[in-house]
Amino acid sequence: MEALCPVCHTAMDEVSGHFHCATCSSDYQPQAICPDCGKPLQVLKACGAVDYFCQHGHGLISKKRVKYEYTLHH
């Protein structure tokens, strides 16, 4: 997954479960968002597979449709 920095829009590197922007020197935590309602998705991991579930009535969401928001990682 290519992640773009929400501040300077350059590509970020994935580091230990979060993303690092070398240009801004900031770290960001990704949050999977439902493309239908804009609310956070529940991430389901089993047997090496990752699935996304909307708890607000939209059910399973294809990983191709998942949107991501990035918040500062502390």
N, C-alpha and C positions, 0 to 999 in steps of 0.2 A: 504494500500500500504506500503510495507516495503522499506525503503530508506536506502541506505548504504552511509556512509560518503565518499566523493571523495578523501579525504586525507588518512585516516587510515582504511577505509573499514569496520568499525563497524556499527551496526544498530543505526539509529538516531530516536529520538522521535519527533512527530509532536506537535508543540506548536504555537497556534494562527496563523495558515496559513503558517508557515515556519517550517523548521526542525532544531533541535538542536543536536549536537554531544557532548555528555558528556565527551568523551575521549579527543577530541581536544578543547573543550570549544568554538566551533564555531557554527554560525547559517547560514543556507543555504536556499535559495529561490528555489523551484522547477520550472522548465520550461518544459512544454510538447513539445516533439520533434516528427516530422513526421518520421516514420520508413523507408519511401520510399525515401525522399529527404533530410532529416536531418535538415530541417528548422523548426522554431517555429510554433506551432499549435495555432489556435484561440480556446479558451475554451468557449463553449456555455452552459449556465445554464438556465434551465426553468423547473418549476414544480418539483423541487427536482432532476431532471436528469442532468447529465453532459455529454456533447458530445464534440468531438474534430473535428475541420475542418481544412484541409490544404488549404491555399489560393494559393498554387502553383501548382494546377492541380490534386491533388490526392483525393479531396472531403472529405467526412466523413471518419474518422479513428476510428476503434473499440478501446475502452479503453484497451482491452487486448493487442493491438499492440503498444500502445503509449510508447515511450521511454522518459526518464527524464534526464535532466542535472541539476546540482545543482550549483548555484552561491552564493557567500557570500552575506548574508543578512545584510544590514547596518541599 
